[in-house]
């Protein structure tokens, strides 16, 4: 009898991530000083007044624009729609306009609108993002740590001035060591800043040999990602679970086609359907150049290895659209090492 009970409980736990019958709605111009957004509403919410968790998904550069259908190309909502993953939570997926980067204040305004219109469990709000969305995740957690229960930042970077605030939140950093678009050193810099001088923190980090920028998208299709997030509930005791669950290099090489892991195999051609968020890949340059200190004048920036338009714009507090306009280039232009860009 005891064995049967254990099996039943195990089955119930596993079902937390299975068999989604959710509804995805599009919202345009609903939030002043906010973003257009998709909202995935779990099926059980329609028949319950129980407070429900919220996952905020911040996309990368390639999904920016004004068409919310682009936000379904990869990430949490795609995992729900195209696989059997069901986190039993609201999923908020705002869309950043092309040429801009994530603004924590605007993300917060959208989140407040969701909380005002739906019965959200404020003790269980989770933020995840990749590439530009990884930048956005670091910045949002850093500026508004009291709004976040736990977060995952994939192949991103952030502002070290927020390190003390980021230390307060369970944060899982992941980055591929073969990333040619956003070097893993960017994530390591944030990790080191958070852990500086032995500061109390709830941060863990994994750096995966051989994985590139696009490979990190696989994490959204792993049930373990959601299990790790949902163990946190704002209590100090739950923060002690930071090292529970593992994602290994081997997990990234799995390609089942039954939907139990993610939308891979025959369902999705990763190289075709998942666009790398960076605008360029300077590691394919004929000559390898040692990384140098930024060379600049008042108005000119010299492109270095690993630079992207997004990263340059963020560094100089401007926009990719403005840089493109000043230099008469397209946002999809390939940057070259040594190329001179007018910044301001």
C-alpha positions in Angstrom: 0.0 0.0 0.0 2.8 2.4 0.9 4.5 1.7 -2.5 1.3 2.5 -4.3 0.9 5.7 -2.4 4.5 6.8 -3.3 3.8 6.1 -6.9 0.6 8.1 -6.9 2.3 11.1 -5.2 5.2 10.9 -7.7 2.7 10.9 -10.6 0.9 13.9 -9.2 4.1 15.8 -8.8 5.2 15.1 -12.3 1.8 16.3 -13.7 2.6 19.8 -12.4 4.5 20.2 -15.7 2.2 18.3 -18.1 -0.9 18.6 -20.2 -1.4 22.4 -20.7 -4.8 23.6 -21.9 -3.9 27.3 -21.4 -5.0 30.3 -23.4 -2.7 33.0 -24.8 -4.0 36.5 -25.2 -2.4 39.5 -26.9 -2.5 43.0 -25.3 -1.6 46.1 -27.3 -1.5 49.6 -25.7 -3.0 48.5 -22.4 -0.3 49.9 -20.2 1.0 53.5 -20.1 4.8 53.6 -20.0 4.8 49.8 -20.5 5.0 47.3 -23.3 2.7 45.3 -25.5 2.6 41.8 -24.2 1.4 38.2 -24.4 -0.3 36.6 -21.4 -0.7 32.9 -21.2 -3.5 32.0 -18.8 -3.5 28.6 -17.2 -6.7 26.6 -17.8 -7.3 25.9 -14.1 -7.4 29.7 -13.3 -10.7 30.0 -15.2 -12.4 27.9 -12.6 -10.6 28.9 -9.4 -10.2 32.0 -7.3 -6.9 30.7 -5.9 -3.9 33.0 -6.3 -1.7 31.9 -9.1 2.1 32.2 -9.7 3.5 34.5 -12.5 6.5 33.9 -14.8 7.9 36.9 -16.6 9.7 36.0 -19.8 12.1 38.6 -21.3 13.0 37.7 -24.9 16.2 38.4 -26.8 16.9 41.0 -29.6 15.6 38.8 -32.5 12.0 38.8 -31.1 11.9 42.6 -30.7 9.3 44.6 -32.8 5.6 45.3 -32.8 4.2 41.9 -33.8 3.5 39.9 -30.7 3.5 36.7 -32.7 7.2 37.0 -32.8 7.4 36.4 -29.1 6.0 32.9 -29.6 9.1 31.8 -31.6 11.0 30.5 -28.6 10.9 30.6 -24.8 8.3 29.9 -22.1 5.1 30.4 -24.1 6.5 28.4 -27.0 7.4 25.6 -24.6 3.8 25.6 -23.4 2.2 25.8 -26.8 4.4 23.3 -28.6 5.3 20.7 -25.9 3.7 19.1 -22.9 5.2 21.5 -20.4 2.6 23.2 -18.2 3.9 25.3 -15.3 0.4 26.0 -14.0 1.2 29.7 -13.8 0.5 32.9 -15.7 3.2 33.6 -18.2 3.8 37.3 -19.1 5.8 37.9 -22.2 6.3 41.6 -23.0 7.7 42.7 -26.3 10.5 45.2 -26.5 10.3 47.5 -29.5 13.0 47.1 -32.1 16.0 49.3 -31.4 15.4 49.6 -27.7 16.6 47.6 -24.7 14.6 46.4 -21.7 13.6 49.1 -19.3 13.0 47.7 -15.7 10.4 50.5 -15.0 8.3 49.6 -18.0 8.5 45.9 -17.2 7.3 46.7 -13.6 4.4 48.8 -15.0 3.2 45.8 -17.1 3.6 43.5 -14.1 1.5 45.9 -11.9 -1.2 45.9 -14.6 -1.3 42.1 -14.5 -1.5 42.0 -10.7 -4.3 44.5 -10.8 -6.4 42.5 -13.3 -5.7 38.9 -12.3 -5.3 37.1 -9.0 -1.5 36.8 -8.9 0.4 35.2 -6.0 2.8 38.0 -5.2 5.0 35.7 -3.2 5.6 33.6 -6.3 6.8 35.9 -9.2 9.6 34.6 -11.3 11.7 36.3 -14.0 13.6 34.5 -16.8 15.4 35.9 -19.8 18.0 35.1 -22.5 20.6 37.2 -24.3 19.1 40.8 -24.3 16.5 39.2 -22.0 19.3 38.1 -19.8 20.5 41.7 -19.6 16.9 42.6 -18.8 16.6 40.0 -16.1 19.7 41.1 -14.3 18.6 44.8 -14.5 15.0 44.1 -13.3 16.1 41.9 -10.4 18.8 44.5 -9.5 16.4 47.5 -9.5 13.4 45.7 -8.0 14.5 42.8 -5.9 11.5 42.9 -3.7 9.3 42.2 -6.8 11.0 38.9 -7.7 10.9 35.6 -5.9 13.6 33.9 -8.1 15.2 34.5 -11.5 17.2 32.8 -14.2 19.5 34.8 -16.5 20.8 33.0 -19.7 23.8 34.3 -21.7 23.3 37.9 -20.5 25.1 40.6 -18.7 24.2 43.4 -16.3 25.1 46.4 -14.3 27.4 45.7 -11.4 26.0 48.7 -9.5 22.9 46.5 -8.8 25.0 43.6 -7.4 24.0 44.1 -3.7 20.3 44.0 -4.7 20.8 40.9 -6.9 22.4 39.1 -4.0 19.0 39.2 -2.2 17.2 37.1 -4.8 17.7 33.4 -5.7 19.4 33.7 -9.1 20.6 31.1 -11.4 23.1 32.3 -14.0 23.9 30.1 -17.1 26.2 30.7 -20.0 27.9 28.7 -22.7 31.7 29.0 -22.8 31.7 28.9 -26.6 29.3 31.9 -26.8 30.7 34.2 -29.5 28.0 36.8 -29.2 27.9 37.6 -25.5 31.1 36.3 -23.9 30.6 34.2 -20.8 32.9 36.7 -19.0 29.9 39.1 -18.9 28.0 36.7 -16.7 31.1 35.9 -14.7 31.6 39.6 -14.0 28.1 39.9 -12.5 28.5 36.7 -10.5 31.8 38.0 -9.1 30.3 41.4 -8.2 27.4 39.7 -6.4 29.7 37.5 -4.4 32.3 40.2 -3.7 33.9 40.3 -0.3 32.0 37.3 0.8 28.6 39.0 0.6 25.6 36.9 1.6 23.9 35.9 -1.6 21.6 33.3 -3.2 23.4 33.0 -6.5 24.5 30.0 -8.4 26.2 29.8 -11.8 26.9 27.2 -14.4 29.2 27.7 -17.4 28.9 25.0 -20.1 32.0 24.0 -22.2 31.3 23.9 -26.0 27.8 25.6 -25.8 27.2 28.7 -27.9 24.7 31.5 -27.6 21.7 29.8 -29.2 22.2 26.6 -27.3 21.0 28.2 -24.1 17.4 28.4 -25.5 17.1 24.7 -24.6 16.7 25.6 -20.9 13.2 26.9 -21.5 12.1 23.4 -22.6 13.5 21.6 -19.6 11.0 20.8 -16.8 13.8 21.2 -14.2 13.9 24.9 -14.9 10.3 25.3 -13.7 10.8 22.9 -10.7 13.8 25.0 -9.6 11.9 28.3 -9.8 8.7 27.0 -8.0 10.6 25.8 -4.9 11.0 29.5 -3.9 8.2 31.4 -2.1 9.9 34.5 -0.6 10.7 32.8 2.7 14.2 32.7 4.0 14.0 28.9 4.4 13.2 28.5 0.7 16.3 30.5 -0.3 18.4 27.7 1.2 17.3 25.5 -1.8 19.4 27.5 -4.2 21.5 24.4 -5.2 18.6 22.0 -5.6 18.2 20.5 -9.0 20.9 20.3 -11.7 21.2 21.0 -15.4 24.2 19.2 -17.0 26.0 19.5 -20.3 24.5 16.2 -21.2 21.0 17.7 -20.9 21.7 20.0 -23.7 22.5 17.2 -26.0 19.2 15.4 -25.6 16.9 15.6 -28.6 13.7 13.6 -27.8 10.8 14.2 -30.2 8.0 13.2 -27.8 7.7 16.6 -26.2 8.9 15.4 -22.8 12.0 17.6 -22.9 11.3 20.3 -25.5 10.4 21.1 -29.0 13.3 19.5 -30.7 14.0 16.6 -33.2 11.5 16.5 -36.0 9.4 19.2 -34.5 11.9 22.1 -34.7 15.1 22.7 -36.6 17.0 24.7 -33.9 19.3 26.4 -36.4 16.4 27.5 -38.6 13.7 28.4 -36.0 15.8 29.9 -33.2 17.6 33.0 -34.3 20.8 34.1 -32.5 20.0 37.4 -30.8 23.3 39.0 -31.6 23.7 41.1 -34.7 27.1 39.8 -35.5 29.7 37.1 -34.9 33.1 38.6 -35.1 34.8 35.4 -34.2 34.5 34.5 -37.9 36.9 37.3 -38.8 39.9 36.2 -40.7 42.3 37.6 -38.1 41.9 37.0 -34.4 42.5 40.1 -32.4 43.3 40.3 -28.7 40.7 42.0 -26.7 41.7 45.6 -26.1 40.5 48.5 -23.9 37.7 50.5 -25.5 39.1 53.0 -28.0 37.0 56.0 -28.2 36.9 59.7 -28.7 34.0 62.0 -27.8 31.9 60.6 -30.7 33.6 57.6 -32.2 33.6 54.0 -30.9 36.0 51.3 -32.3 34.3 47.9 -32.6 36.0 45.2 -30.6 35.8 41.4 -30.7 32.5 40.3 -29.2 30.7 43.6 -29.6 27.0 43.8 -30.6 24.9 46.9 -31.5 22.7 46.2 -28.5 25.7 45.9 -26.0 27.3 49.1 -27.4 24.0 51.0 -27.2 23.4 49.9 -23.6 27.0 50.8 -22.6 26.6 54.4 -23.9 23.0 54.8 -22.7 21.7 55.2 -26.2 19.6 53.0 -28.6 20.5 50.8 -31.5 18.1 52.8 -33.7 20.1 56.0 -33.0 23.4 54.3 -33.7 22.1 52.9 -37.0 20.7 56.3 -38.0 24.0 58.1 -37.3 26.0 55.5 -39.2 23.5 54.9 -42.0 23.5 51.2 -41.3 20.7 48.6 -40.8 20.0 47.0 -37.5 20.8 43.6 -39.1 24.2 44.9 -40.3 27.2 42.7 -39.5 29.7 44.6 -37.4 33.4 44.3 -38.2 36.3 44.4 -35.8 37.9 47.8 -36.1 34.8 49.4 -37.6 34.3 53.0 -36.4 30.8 53.9 -35.2 29.5 57.3 -34.4 27.8 57.0 -31.0 26.5 60.5 -30.2 
